[in-house]
Amino acid sequence: MKSFGDFFKQKQVWLGLLAITVVVTLLAFANFGSTMSPLPQNMPVALVMQDTGAKWPTGQEMNFGKLIQDKLTAGTTPTGDPSPFVFTVLDSEQAALDALDRQTYYGAVVLPADMTQKLLSLQSPQPQSPEVKILVNQGKNFNGAQAVGTGFEKMIAAVNGQLRDQLLTQIEQRGGQLSVAQARALATPLTATVLPVNAVGANSVGGNAPVMLTSLMWLGGMIGTVLLFLARGKVQVPGRRFGAWVAQLLSGAVYAGLAAAVALLITQGVLGMDVPDTGKLWLFLTFVCYSFFLLQTMVVNWLGFAGMPLFILVFFFGGPVLGLPMEFLPGVTQDWLMSWLPLRFAVEGLRDILYFQKDLNLTAPATTLGIIAAVSAVLALLAVVKKERTKI
């Protein structure tokens, strides 16, 4: 039994307890910390107010659209709870569509010009229910668009109840009776139609294709980083290392192009993912993967394989939150993770290519990734200068 006691004298046994505690703690925070019961807050949305108003039979001016605008922009829900939405009032549906294309808003409510006129007609023998459009910007973020669409429908339902009560009171005061057509129309004074804008398509992993492709490029960059780092170490000659390091970076571009091609072959060619422009998507995926490769190579060129856990931590902490709208995340995640996370910029660029196709939102993330790539390439090459001088 002496061996039994000797086993527990080994420091690896006790280091294992520490390692398990640290790893499980980190992964728990990575997978649950930012995504546990996410609640939308301050989501930017638009309200298109076009209602021109009308007159009651008594001659009193009325504008139901203005009343609805005041309720929706009051900062509270019909039940009195804080509203998860921040409304911006626009004057035309086209202005809303332009803003949705620029990913300014997650959605918009469009109140028609004849809304009051039709609502007042509910008291007449020929009742007409006005139609309210709910535009949901799926391409900006599918989860966010779903939350906005559901929230808008609940708001319209609450407004319907208030309008119905008000109109019935008016009819009752005049001693009128309801026809079958009026009763049917008053059951739902406003009819709401939900329309997807910048739709994600049927074969897009529920709008998460940009997240999935970004993850593949990050992992592809990691594999290229490790293999080319090992290859460079076997061929470099003291005093003549620079050529091997340049070859390492150039080979990374080939690896990135291959990773992008294979990802598209599987996701589009085999699995049938909707891709509007295959060539453009391949170029951007190559650019993304190479940017990741340069960033990771810069780290291992300076730190060696001791830097590899950093890539894994970025992947585990970033992966669970990339598919969520920024407004769903805690403030600490927004400020300390999403503000600098390289994967986030790749996702933003891919969303524009896959779902918007107008290049209105591509410049900013592409520029950020380009800066990351350029700085990483310079620092990766500077590592050889430092190590050469150390040898001397």
ABEGO torsion letter per residue (X at the ends): XAAAAAAAABAAAAAAAAAAAAAAAAAAAAAAAAABGBBBBGBBBBBBBABAEBBBAAGBBBBAAAAAAAAAAAGBBAAGBBBABBBBBBABAAAAAAAAAAGABABBBBBBAAAAAAAAAAABABBBBBBBBBBBBAAABAAAAAAAAAAAAAAAAAAAAAAAAAAAAAAAAAGBBBBAAAAAAAABABBBBBBBBGBAEABAGGGAAAAAAAAAAAAAAAAAAAAAAAAAAAABBBGAAAAAAAAAAAAAAAAAAAAAAAAAAAAAAAAGBBBABAAAAAAAAAAAAAAAAAAAAAAAAAAEAAAAAAAAAAAAAAAAAAABBAAABBAAAAAAAAAABAAAAAAAAAAAAAAAGAGAAAAAAAAAAAAAAAAAAAAAAAAAAAAAAAAX
